């Protein structure tokens, strides 16, 4: 059976480039890094196919494609808030990291429950704007992939032809 190492290499490069650029996009968004660290790609080769899969934290899909709020916003995949708003506790560390957590006169953090609730309610109503941190690199490198695969497949076929010819001339 033929080993298509050049094709495998092209697909590995594709997946690595997508992950690298998606991580760079998240780095520019000044996030915690949890989503950035969760990005992974897997390439599996079977006798008749090659499978590529990408993984990330579940909320990454919503951040990438957006979520429509109850009063506005946009989602590229039809995600929308209908009856449940995001849990306010999810914003607790975020408000501290962004420097908007309330403090008393001595500099100690005050209760943030009201602020967290206001942020959750605002997101529920306005939604989450699509960032396309993953979609853009995926589409950019996917457009290049057919040309790369044709070229690499040609190299693999040429190598296979040379192996067959050499084996038959012995």
HELIX and SHEET records of a PDB file:
HELIX    1   1 UNK A    5  UNK A   28  1                                  24    
HELIX    2   2 UNK A   34  UNK A   38  1                                   5    
HELIX    3   3 UNK A   59  UNK A   65  1                                   7    
HELIX    4   4 UNK A   88  UNK A   91  5                                   4    
HELIX    5   5 UNK A   92  UNK A   97  1                                   6    
HELIX    6   6 UNK A  113  UNK A  126  1                                  14    
HELIX    7   7 UNK A  135  UNK A  169  1                                  35    
SHEET    1   A 2 UNK A  40  UNK A  45  0                                        
SHEET    2   A 2 UNK A  50  UNK A  55 -1                                        
SHEET    1   B 2 UNK A  67  UNK A  68  0                                        
SHEET    2   B 2 UNK A 127  UNK A 128 -1                                        
END                                                                             
